[in-house]
Amino acid sequence: MITKRELRELSLDFRRISSNLLRSTNETASANIQRFKNFIDSNPFISNIVQKKISNIDYEYTSCFINENGGWNQIVVPVDEACHIKAMYDYMSTIVGNGSNVLGAALSYFHSAKKYDDIIQNFVDDAFKALIDFINDSITKEMMLLEEEKVTIPSITQNFNGTNYGTTNVGSVITSINNVTIGDNEKLFELLSKAISVVKSIDIDDDLREEVQDDLEVLSEQIQSDVPKKSRFKKALIGVKTFVEQLATKAIVSASVQAVDSFDWNELVNAVEVFFNNIQ
């Protein structure tokens, strides 16, 4: 059975490799899609998640990723999530099997961007982001289940013989039931995950995007650590707060304003600060 620590490490590794895929350039796209596919297939936990979801599903990926034969290809997402997961996995397998020509696949779909890197990143996001989210959510759910198991403490019965405590009679049985409430760490983890997704969708300078994404990933890593490093946490927190202050003026955003407004950045900052103040 996988442990919580192993899940944390897996989560960080998967977020890194999926982030690399989503930020692929024309030079790195081929290697990144192969690494991502290999990571899914070689990791028993993730492979089991995916295969369990798509096993016995009769659905051709060409019904989702439609080849128009002369026109722009189209992505028509099926209502059934399992069908969508299978379509994405099979389509990725086909691309890798045909030489990992990500740019060639990307150019077959409608695009308005001028640069190959932008065309590739838009394609990867449209084609495979839902698969990445599904795996991330599955890992998070498993971590939450392990957290619940960890805090399920049985009743403790203590026998005190030979000593009288207050009104307790000698030889009496004292039963102590301890209830432990799970903290907000998982909620904070989810907020950070959503923030990372939003940052990827905002039209901002690539260097700024990479910087704030790194800060968010550091915070995510630290809240999952048994011994979070306060100095590292503080540096990342300052970076995120600076970014949020810039977002408030919309000065750094040239598009995707709806994505900015749809996420409560102040809630994230407040939750991160609460966690930071509780670090010993």
C-alpha positions as CSV (number, residue, x, y, z in Angstrom):
1,M,0.0,0.0,0.0
2,I,1.3,3.5,-0.9
3,T,2.2,5.7,2.1
4,K,1.3,9.4,2.5
5,R,4.9,10.4,2.1
6,E,5.2,8.4,-1.1
7,L,2.0,10.1,-2.3
8,R,3.5,13.5,-1.5
9,E,6.6,12.7,-3.5
10,L,4.5,11.3,-6.3
11,S,2.3,14.5,-6.4
12,L,5.3,16.7,-6.6
13,D,7.0,14.6,-9.3
14,F,3.7,14.4,-11.4
15,R,3.1,18.2,-11.1
16,R,6.6,18.9,-12.3
17,I,6.5,16.5,-15.3
18,S,2.9,17.7,-16.2
19,S,3.9,21.3,-15.8
20,N,6.8,20.7,-18.2
21,L,4.4,19.2,-20.7
22,L,2.0,22.1,-20.5
23,R,4.9,24.6,-21.0
24,S,6.5,22.7,-23.9
25,T,8.2,24.5,-26.7
26,N,8.9,23.3,-30.2
27,E,12.3,22.1,-29.0
28,T,11.1,20.2,-25.9
29,A,7.6,19.0,-26.8
30,S,8.6,15.7,-28.3
31,A,10.7,14.7,-25.2
32,N,8.1,16.1,-22.8
33,I,5.2,14.1,-24.2
34,Q,7.3,10.9,-24.1
35,R,8.4,11.5,-20.5
36,F,4.8,12.2,-19.5
37,K,3.4,9.1,-21.1
38,N,6.2,7.0,-19.7
39,F,5.6,8.4,-16.2
40,I,2.0,7.5,-16.4
41,D,2.7,3.9,-17.6
42,S,5.7,3.2,-15.3
43,N,4.2,4.4,-12.1
44,P,2.0,1.6,-10.6
45,F,-0.3,4.0,-8.7
46,I,-1.0,6.3,-11.6
47,S,-1.2,3.5,-14.1
48,N,-3.8,1.8,-12.0
49,I,-5.8,5.0,-11.6
50,V,-5.9,5.4,-15.4
51,Q,-6.5,1.8,-16.3
52,K,-9.2,1.4,-13.7
53,K,-11.0,4.4,-15.2
54,I,-10.8,3.3,-18.8
55,S,-10.9,-0.4,-18.7
56,N,-14.0,-1.9,-20.4
57,I,-14.7,1.5,-22.0
58,D,-15.6,1.1,-25.7
59,Y,-14.7,4.5,-27.2
60,E,-12.5,5.5,-30.0
61,Y,-10.3,8.6,-29.5
62,T,-11.2,9.7,-33.1
63,S,-14.7,10.5,-31.8
64,C,-13.2,13.1,-29.5
65,F,-10.2,14.2,-31.6
66,I,-11.9,14.4,-35.0
67,N,-9.9,14.5,-38.2
68,E,-11.8,16.7,-40.7
69,N,-9.7,15.5,-43.8
70,G,-8.8,18.8,-45.4
71,G,-10.3,21.2,-42.8
72,W,-9.3,22.0,-39.2
73,N,-9.4,19.0,-36.8
74,Q,-11.8,19.4,-33.9
75,I,-11.9,18.4,-30.3
76,V,-15.4,17.3,-29.2
77,V,-15.3,16.4,-25.5
78,P,-17.6,13.5,-24.7
79,V,-20.0,13.9,-21.7
80,D,-18.9,10.7,-20.1
81,E,-15.6,11.4,-18.2
82,A,-14.3,7.8,-18.6
83,C,-14.7,8.1,-22.4
84,H,-12.8,11.4,-22.3
85,I,-10.0,10.0,-20.2
86,K,-9.6,7.1,-22.6
87,A,-9.7,9.3,-25.6
88,M,-6.9,11.5,-24.2
89,Y,-4.8,8.6,-23.2
90,D,-5.2,6.8,-26.5
91,Y,-4.6,9.9,-28.5
92,M,-1.4,10.6,-26.6
93,S,-0.3,7.0,-27.2
94,T,-0.9,7.5,-30.9
95,I,1.1,10.7,-31.0
96,V,4.0,9.1,-29.2
97,G,3.7,5.9,-31.3
98,N,3.9,8.0,-34.5
99,G,7.2,9.8,-33.5
100,S,6.0,12.3,-30.9
101,N,5.4,15.0,-33.5
102,V,3.5,17.4,-31.2
103,L,3.8,20.4,-33.5
104,G,2.4,18.5,-36.4
105,A,-0.7,17.5,-34.3
106,A,-1.0,21.0,-33.0
107,L,-1.0,22.6,-36.4
108,S,-3.9,20.5,-37.5
109,Y,-6.2,22.2,-35.1
110,F,-7.4,25.8,-35.5
111,H,-4.9,28.3,-34.0
112,S,-4.6,32.0,-34.0
113,A,-1.1,32.2,-32.4
114,K,1.8,33.2,-34.5
115,K,4.6,31.3,-32.7
116,Y,5.1,27.6,-32.7
117,D,5.6,27.5,-28.9
118,D,2.3,29.2,-28.3
119,I,0.5,26.9,-30.8
120,I,2.0,23.8,-29.0
121,Q,1.1,25.0,-25.5
122,N,-2.5,25.8,-26.5
123,F,-2.9,22.4,-28.1
124,V,-1.5,20.5,-25.2
125,D,-3.7,22.4,-22.8
126,D,-6.8,21.8,-24.9
127,A,-6.0,18.1,-25.6
128,F,-4.5,16.8,-22.3
129,K,-5.2,19.2,-19.4
130,A,-8.3,17.3,-18.3
131,L,-6.2,14.1,-18.1
132,I,-3.6,15.9,-15.9
133,D,-6.4,17.3,-13.7
134,F,-8.0,13.9,-13.3
135,I,-4.7,12.4,-12.1
136,N,-3.9,15.3,-9.8
137,D,-7.4,15.0,-8.3
138,S,-7.1,11.3,-7.8
139,I,-3.8,11.7,-6.0
140,T,-5.2,14.4,-3.7
141,K,-8.3,12.3,-2.9
142,E,-6.0,9.4,-1.9
143,M,-4.0,11.7,0.3
144,M,-7.2,12.9,2.0
145,L,-8.3,9.3,2.6
146,L,-5.0,8.5,4.2
147,E,-5.3,11.6,6.3
148,E,-8.7,10.5,7.6
149,E,-7.3,7.1,8.4
150,K,-4.5,8.7,10.3
151,V,-6.7,10.7,12.6
152,T,-9.2,7.9,13.3
153,I,-8.2,7.2,16.9
154,P,-9.9,4.4,18.8
155,S,-11.3,4.8,22.3
156,I,-8.6,4.6,24.9
157,T,-9.5,2.7,28.1
158,Q,-7.3,3.3,31.1
159,N,-7.5,1.3,34.4
160,F,-6.3,3.1,37.5
161,N,-6.0,0.8,40.5
162,G,-4.8,1.8,44.0
163,T,-5.2,5.5,43.6
164,N,-8.2,7.8,44.1
165,Y,-8.4,10.8,41.7
166,G,-11.0,13.2,42.9
167,T,-14.4,11.5,43.0
168,T,-13.2,8.5,41.0
169,N,-13.4,5.3,43.1
170,V,-10.5,2.9,43.4
171,G,-10.6,0.3,40.7
172,S,-12.9,2.4,38.5
173,V,-12.5,2.4,34.7
174,I,-12.0,5.7,32.9
175,T,-12.8,5.8,29.2
176,S,-11.2,8.6,27.2
177,I,-12.5,9.2,23.6
178,N,-10.2,11.5,21.6
179,N,-11.6,13.3,18.6
180,V,-9.1,14.9,16.2
181,T,-10.2,17.4,13.6
182,I,-8.5,17.4,10.2
183,G,-6.9,20.8,9.5
184,D,-7.3,23.0,6.4
185,N,-4.1,21.7,4.8
186,E,-6.0,19.8,2.1
187,K,-8.2,22.8,1.3
188,L,-5.0,25.0,1.0
189,F,-3.5,22.3,-1.2
190,E,-6.5,22.5,-3.5
191,L,-6.4,26.3,-3.5
192,L,-2.8,26.2,-4.6
193,S,-3.6,23.6,-7.3
194,K,-6.4,25.9,-8.7
195,A,-4.1,28.9,-8.5
196,I,-1.4,27.0,-10.6
197,S,-4.1,26.2,-13.2
198,V,-5.3,29.8,-13.4
199,V,-1.7,31.1,-13.8
200,K,-1.2,28.8,-16.7
201,S,-4.3,30.3,-18.4
202,I,-3.5,34.0,-17.9
203,D,-1.8,35.8,-20.7
204,I,1.2,37.2,-18.9
205,D,4.9,37.3,-19.5
206,D,6.4,33.8,-19.6
207,D,9.2,34.6,-17.2
208,L,6.7,36.0,-14.7
209,R,4.4,33.0,-15.2
210,E,7.3,30.6,-14.5
211,E,8.4,32.6,-11.4
212,V,5.0,32.7,-9.7
213,Q,4.2,29.1,-10.7
214,D,7.5,28.0,-9.0
215,D,6.5,30.0,-5.9
216,L,3.1,28.3,-5.8
217,E,4.6,24.9,-6.3
218,V,7.1,25.6,-3.4
219,L,4.2,26.5,-1.2
220,S,2.4,23.3,-2.2
221,E,5.5,21.2,-1.5
222,Q,6.0,22.8,1.9
223,I,2.4,22.4,3.2
224,Q,2.8,18.7,2.4
225,S,6.1,18.4,4.2
226,D,6.3,17.0,7.7
227,V,8.8,19.7,8.5
228,P,8.1,22.7,6.4
229,K,11.0,25.2,6.0
230,K,9.9,28.5,7.2
231,S,12.5,30.6,5.3
232,R,11.7,28.9,2.0
233,F,8.0,29.2,2.7
234,K,8.3,32.9,3.5
235,K,10.2,33.6,0.3
236,A,7.6,31.9,-1.9
237,L,4.8,33.6,0.0
238,I,6.3,37.1,-0.6
239,G,6.5,36.2,-4.3
240,V,2.9,35.2,-4.5
241,K,1.7,38.3,-2.6
242,T,3.6,40.5,-4.9
243,F,2.0,38.8,-7.9
244,V,-1.5,39.1,-6.4
245,E,-0.9,42.8,-5.8
246,Q,0.1,43.2,-9.4
247,L,-3.0,41.3,-10.5
248,A,-5.2,43.6,-8.5
249,T,-4.4,46.4,-10.9
250,K,-4.6,44.1,-14.0
251,A,-1.4,45.8,-15.1
252,I,0.3,42.6,-15.9
253,V,-2.7,40.9,-17.6
254,S,-3.4,41.5,-21.3
255,A,-6.0,38.8,-21.7
256,S,-7.9,36.1,-19.9
257,V,-9.2,38.6,-17.3
258,Q,-12.1,36.3,-16.6
259,A,-9.7,33.6,-15.4
260,V,-8.2,36.2,-13.0
261,D,-11.5,37.2,-11.6
262,S,-12.9,33.7,-11.3
263,F,-10.4,32.8,-8.5
264,D,-10.3,34.3,-5.0
265,W,-6.6,35.3,-4.7
266,N,-7.2,36.9,-1.3
267,E,-8.6,33.7,0.1
268,L,-5.5,31.9,-1.1
269,V,-3.1,34.5,0.4
270,N,-5.0,34.6,3.8
271,A,-4.9,30.8,4.0
272,V,-1.2,30.6,3.2
273,E,-0.5,33.3,5.8
274,V,-2.4,31.3,8.4
275,F,-0.4,28.2,7.6
276,F,2.9,30.3,7.7
277,N,2.1,31.7,11.2
278,N,1.5,28.2,12.5
279,I,4.9,26.9,11.4
280,Q,7.2,26.4,14.4
